[in-house]
Amino acid sequence: MTTPAVPPPNPPEPQFHRHLGQRIWDWLSQTRPEFQVGTLQYTGRRMLMVFAWLLIGDFCLMMLDTNIPEILPLKLKSLGAGDTTNAFLNKTIAYTVVFLLAPIVSVRSDRTRTRWGRRIPYLLWSAPFVGLFLVLIGHYESIANLFAGNATELKILGVAISRSTLTLIVLAVLIIGWDFANIFVNTVYYYLFNDVVPAKYLSRFLALFRIVSSLAGMAYGKWVFPHSMTHFKPIFVIAGIAYAIGFLIMCIMVREGEYPPPPANIDRRPGFFREDTPPVPGRRVDATVKWFNASKGFGFVTMSDGTQDAFLPMAILRRAGFDDVREGSLITCEVSAGAGA
């Protein structure tokens, strides 16, 4: 008697894909907040929306503010600018502005407290100016015509300059204005991630950030750069309008939470450099948790007396019977040698 063959069982469904799909569905369908950063609480759907709006801002920044201005050296060269002038306008001035203003903008942003947050206000008011200067750069020839008219040569402060030189000066002034407006966005935008993205998912978001940046670069290289010289004006006009609209919408849709008061500037010395007063070891003081990452095993607390921030290791936290502590929590700690809490 022959035993009928039993068909082999179907291969099991890959657990990774099933679990990933179920997790995404849970995120989209949940109604209670599951994720937190500071005082912000997100449902899965809301967190994904925050990711989406931040990535739209990233696309605008990479595509419209980083890639497109690379056309400027080609345009300056076509107007007769030498390599030295080109490097000065596109690199030296930009780096000088960053060196002088980035520390000031960064500190001001850290210490700003408004109903809209501490990062969004800087992005909200500066993004339109960045877009405006991109549009004006696209109209540099029209602006030069306003000054020169039909003349081939004119005098400025008694100095005779040619029309081509005036055109070059107009474009140079617009580039410098764009550098100054751009410092606020380029300095503050990246700080926003740590304020609105939960620490547990920050690495995943930054991976998406790099992917979007790469896609923006690919799109620029394929569809924009080949037409950069023949369509210079429409490229910059569209870029400026899209940049301003994209960043403004992002600022409206992404909300910051509440922050603890900034630490006091004890010595209030003027200038770029200031030495914080170190905490005195062996004393108990109230403090606010600035941030704490349980996976990394440490964090920092802001001292209520205005001295510099103190290091909070996981070992000290566990000694008190805790495995984690939320940002913004009020604690009482004893300062030990080495500025540890």
C-alpha positions as CSV (number, residue, x, y, z in Angstrom):
1,M,0.0,0.0,0.0
2,T,1.4,3.4,-1.0
3,T,1.3,6.3,1.4
4,P,0.2,9.5,-0.3
5,A,2.9,12.2,-0.4
6,V,2.3,15.1,2.0
7,P,3.0,18.5,0.5
8,P,5.7,20.5,2.2
9,P,4.4,23.2,4.6
10,N,4.4,26.8,3.3
11,P,7.5,28.7,4.4
12,P,6.9,30.8,7.5
13,E,6.3,34.5,6.9
14,P,9.5,36.5,7.7
15,Q,9.1,37.7,11.2
16,F,11.0,40.9,10.6
17,H,8.6,42.1,7.9
18,R,5.5,41.0,9.9
19,H,6.7,42.8,13.0
20,L,7.8,45.9,11.2
21,G,4.4,46.2,9.4
22,Q,2.6,45.6,12.7
23,R,4.6,48.2,14.4
24,I,4.0,50.8,11.7
25,W,0.2,50.0,11.8
26,D,0.3,50.4,15.6
27,W,2.0,53.8,15.3
28,L,-0.6,55.0,12.8
29,S,-3.6,53.7,14.7
30,Q,-2.7,54.6,18.3
31,T,-4.5,57.5,19.9
32,R,-2.6,57.8,23.2
33,P,0.9,59.5,23.2
34,E,3.7,56.9,23.3
35,F,6.7,59.0,22.5
36,Q,8.1,62.0,24.5
37,V,10.9,64.5,24.2
38,G,11.0,67.2,26.9
39,T,7.4,68.4,27.4
40,L,6.3,67.2,24.0
41,Q,4.3,64.0,23.6
42,Y,3.6,62.3,20.3
43,T,1.4,59.6,19.0
44,G,3.1,57.5,16.3
45,R,1.3,59.3,13.5
46,R,2.2,62.7,14.9
47,M,5.9,61.7,15.3
48,L,5.9,60.5,11.7
49,M,4.4,63.9,10.6
50,V,7.2,65.7,12.5
51,F,9.7,63.6,10.7
52,A,8.1,64.4,7.3
53,W,8.0,68.2,7.9
54,L,11.6,68.3,9.1
55,L,12.7,66.3,6.1
56,I,10.9,68.7,3.8
57,G,12.9,71.5,5.5
58,D,16.0,69.3,4.9
59,F,15.2,69.0,1.2
60,C,14.7,72.8,0.9
61,L,18.0,73.4,2.7
62,M,20.1,70.9,0.6
63,M,18.4,71.5,-2.8
64,L,17.8,75.2,-2.7
65,D,20.4,76.5,-0.3
66,T,23.4,74.2,-0.6
67,N,23.4,72.8,-4.1
68,I,22.0,75.7,-6.2
69,P,24.4,78.4,-4.9
70,E,27.2,76.2,-6.3
71,I,26.1,77.8,-9.6
72,L,27.4,81.2,-8.4
73,P,31.1,80.5,-9.1
74,L,30.3,79.7,-12.7
75,K,28.2,82.9,-13.1
76,L,30.9,85.0,-11.5
77,K,33.5,83.5,-13.8
78,S,31.4,84.3,-16.8
79,L,31.2,87.9,-15.6
80,G,35.0,88.2,-15.6
81,A,35.7,87.5,-11.9
82,G,39.1,85.9,-11.3
83,D,39.7,82.9,-9.1
84,T,40.7,85.1,-6.1
85,T,37.5,87.1,-6.3
86,N,35.5,84.0,-6.8
87,A,36.9,82.3,-3.7
88,F,36.6,85.5,-1.6
89,L,32.9,85.9,-2.4
90,N,31.9,82.3,-2.2
91,K,34.1,80.9,0.6
92,T,36.0,83.5,2.6
93,I,33.1,85.8,3.3
94,A,30.8,82.9,4.1
95,Y,33.3,81.3,6.5
96,T,34.0,84.7,8.1
97,V,30.3,85.3,8.8
98,V,30.1,81.8,10.3
99,F,33.1,82.4,12.5
100,L,31.9,85.7,13.8
101,L,28.1,85.1,14.1
102,A,27.5,81.4,14.6
103,P,28.6,81.4,18.3
104,I,26.4,84.4,19.0
105,V,23.4,83.0,17.2
106,S,23.9,79.6,18.9
107,V,24.1,81.0,22.4
108,R,21.2,83.4,21.8
109,S,19.0,80.6,20.5
110,D,19.9,78.4,23.5
111,R,18.8,81.1,25.9
112,T,15.7,82.3,24.0
113,R,12.3,81.4,25.6
114,T,9.2,82.3,23.6
115,R,5.7,80.8,23.2
116,W,6.9,79.5,19.8
117,G,10.1,77.9,21.3
118,R,13.8,78.8,21.1
119,R,14.6,77.6,17.5
120,I,11.5,78.3,15.4
121,P,11.5,82.1,15.9
122,Y,15.0,82.3,14.3
123,L,14.0,80.1,11.4
124,L,10.6,81.9,11.0
125,W,12.0,85.4,10.5
126,S,15.2,84.6,8.7
127,A,14.0,82.1,6.1
128,P,12.0,84.7,4.1
129,F,15.2,86.9,3.8
130,V,17.2,83.9,2.5
131,G,14.5,83.3,-0.1
132,L,14.4,87.0,-0.9
133,F,18.2,87.2,-1.5
134,L,18.0,84.1,-3.8
135,V,15.3,85.8,-5.8
136,L,17.3,89.1,-6.0
137,I,20.4,87.1,-7.1
138,G,18.3,85.8,-10.0
139,H,17.4,89.4,-10.9
140,Y,21.0,90.8,-10.5
141,E,21.0,92.1,-14.2
142,S,17.8,94.0,-13.7
143,I,19.1,95.6,-10.5
144,A,22.3,96.6,-12.3
145,N,20.2,98.1,-15.1
146,L,18.4,100.3,-12.5
147,F,21.7,101.9,-11.7
148,A,23.4,102.0,-15.1
149,G,20.5,102.4,-17.5
150,N,21.8,102.3,-21.0
151,A,25.2,103.7,-20.0
152,T,28.3,101.7,-20.7
153,E,30.3,103.5,-18.0
154,L,29.3,105.5,-14.9
155,K,30.9,107.2,-11.9
156,I,30.4,106.2,-8.3
157,L,31.9,108.5,-5.7
158,G,34.0,110.0,-8.4
159,V,35.4,106.7,-9.6
160,A,34.6,105.6,-13.2
161,I,33.5,102.0,-13.5
162,S,32.4,100.0,-16.4
163,R,28.9,98.4,-16.7
164,S,30.4,94.9,-16.4
165,T,32.2,95.9,-13.2
166,L,28.9,97.3,-11.8
167,T,27.1,94.1,-12.6
168,L,29.8,92.1,-10.8
169,I,29.5,94.5,-7.7
170,V,25.7,94.1,-7.6
171,L,26.0,90.3,-7.7
172,A,28.7,90.4,-5.0
173,V,26.6,92.5,-2.7
174,L,23.6,90.2,-3.1
175,I,25.8,87.2,-2.3
176,I,27.1,88.8,0.9
177,G,23.6,89.7,1.9
178,W,22.6,86.1,1.3
179,D,25.5,84.9,3.5
180,F,24.4,87.0,6.4
181,A,20.7,86.0,6.2
182,N,21.7,82.3,5.8
183,I,23.7,82.2,9.0
184,F,20.6,81.9,11.2
185,V,19.0,79.0,9.3
186,N,22.3,77.1,9.0
187,T,23.2,77.5,12.6
188,V,19.8,76.9,14.3
189,Y,18.1,74.3,12.1
190,Y,20.2,71.4,13.1
191,Y,19.7,72.2,16.8
192,L,15.9,71.8,16.3
193,F,16.3,68.0,15.8
194,N,17.4,67.4,19.4
195,D,14.5,69.5,20.7
196,V,11.6,67.8,18.8
197,V,12.8,64.3,17.9
198,P,12.7,61.7,20.7
199,A,16.2,60.5,21.5
200,K,15.3,56.9,21.0
201,Y,14.6,57.6,17.3
202,L,17.1,60.4,16.6
203,S,19.6,58.0,14.9
204,R,16.8,56.8,12.6
205,F,15.8,60.3,11.7
206,L,19.3,61.3,11.0
207,A,19.6,58.3,8.6
208,L,16.5,59.5,6.8
209,F,18.0,63.0,6.8
210,R,21.1,61.8,5.0
211,I,19.0,59.9,2.5
212,V,16.9,63.0,1.7
213,S,20.1,65.0,1.4
214,S,21.5,62.5,-1.1
215,L,18.3,62.5,-3.1
216,A,18.3,66.3,-3.2
217,G,21.9,66.2,-4.5
218,M,21.0,63.7,-7.2
219,A,18.0,65.7,-8.3
220,Y,20.1,68.8,-8.5
221,G,22.8,67.1,-10.6
222,K,20.3,65.6,-13.0
223,W,17.7,68.3,-13.6
224,V,19.1,71.6,-12.4
225,F,22.9,71.9,-12.8
226,P,22.9,71.1,-16.6
227,H,20.7,74.2,-17.2
228,S,22.3,76.4,-14.6
229,M,23.8,79.0,-17.0
230,T,21.0,79.1,-19.6
231,H,18.2,79.3,-17.0
232,F,20.0,81.1,-14.2
233,K,17.2,83.6,-13.4
234,P,14.3,81.2,-13.2
235,I,16.3,78.7,-11.2
236,F,17.1,81.2,-8.5
237,V,13.6,82.8,-8.5
238,I,11.9,79.4,-8.1
239,A,14.5,78.4,-5.5
240,G,14.0,81.5,-3.4
241,I,10.2,81.2,-3.4
242,A,10.2,77.5,-2.7
243,Y,12.7,77.9,0.0
244,A,10.8,80.6,1.8
245,I,7.4,78.7,1.5
246,G,8.9,75.4,2.5
247,F,10.6,76.6,5.6
248,L,7.7,78.7,6.7
249,I,5.3,75.8,6.4
250,M,7.8,73.6,8.4
251,C,8.0,76.2,11.1
252,I,4.2,76.3,11.4
253,M,3.7,72.6,11.4
254,V,6.6,71.6,13.8
255,R,5.9,72.7,17.4
256,E,8.5,73.0,20.2
257,G,7.9,72.2,23.8
258,E,8.6,74.2,26.9
259,Y,12.1,74.6,28.2
260,P,13.5,75.3,31.7
261,P,14.8,78.8,32.3
262,P,18.3,79.3,31.0
263,P,21.2,79.4,33.5
264,A,22.2,82.8,34.7
265,N,25.3,84.5,33.3
266,I,27.2,84.8,36.5
267,D,30.1,87.1,35.6
268,R,28.4,88.9,32.7
269,R,31.7,89.7,31.1
270,P,31.4,91.2,27.6
271,G,33.0,89.6,24.6
272,F,33.0,86.3,22.8
273,F,34.5,84.2,25.6
274,R,33.1,83.8,29.1
275,E,34.2,81.4,31.8
276,D,31.3,79.6,33.7
277,T,31.5,79.4,37.4
278,P,32.2,75.8,38.4
279,P,30.0,74.1,40.9
280,V,31.4,73.8,44.4
281,P,32.0,70.1,45.4
282,G,30.4,68.6,48.4
283,R,27.2,70.5,48.6
284,R,23.5,69.8,47.9
285,V,21.7,71.9,45.3
286,D,18.5,71.8,43.3
287,A,18.9,71.1,39.6
288,T,16.9,70.6,36.4
289,V,17.6,67.6,34.1
290,K,18.9,69.2,30.9
291,W,18.9,65.9,29.1
292,F,19.5,62.2,30.0
293,N,20.1,59.3,27.7
294,A,19.6,55.9,29.4
295,S,21.2,54.0,26.5
296,K,24.3,56.1,26.7
297,G,24.3,56.0,30.5
298,F,24.7,59.6,31.3
299,G,23.2,63.1,31.0
300,F,23.6,66.7,32.4
301,V,21.7,68.8,34.9
302,T,21.4,72.6,35.1
303,M,22.2,73.9,38.5
304,S,19.6,76.2,40.1
305,D,22.3,78.6,41.4
306,G,23.6,79.4,37.9
307,T,26.9,77.5,38.1
308,Q,27.9,75.4,35.1
309,D,26.0,72.3,34.2
310,A,26.9,69.1,36.1
311,F,27.5,65.6,34.7
312,L,24.9,63.0,35.8
313,P,26.1,59.4,35.3
314,M,23.8,56.4,35.3
315,A,25.6,54.8,38.3
316,I,24.6,57.8,40.5
317,L,21.0,57.6,39.3
318,R,20.7,53.9,40.0
319,R,22.2,54.5,43.5
320,A,19.2,56.6,44.1
321,G,16.9,53.8,42.9
322,F,16.1,55.1,39.3
323,D,17.0,53.8,35.9
324,D,15.9,56.8,33.9
325,V,14.8,60.5,34.4
326,R,12.9,62.8,32.1
327,E,14.2,66.0,30.7
328,G,13.0,68.9,32.7
329,S,12.6,66.9,35.9
330,L,13.5,68.8,39.2
331,I,16.0,66.9,41.3
332,T,18.2,67.5,44.4
333,C,21.7,66.4,44.0
334,E,25.1,66.5,45.7
335,V,27.9,67.9,43.7
336,S,31.1,65.9,43.8
337,A,34.6,66.5,42.5
338,G,34.8,66.6,38.7
339,A,31.4,68.4,38.4
340,G,29.4,65.2,38.7
341,A,26.0,65.3,40.2
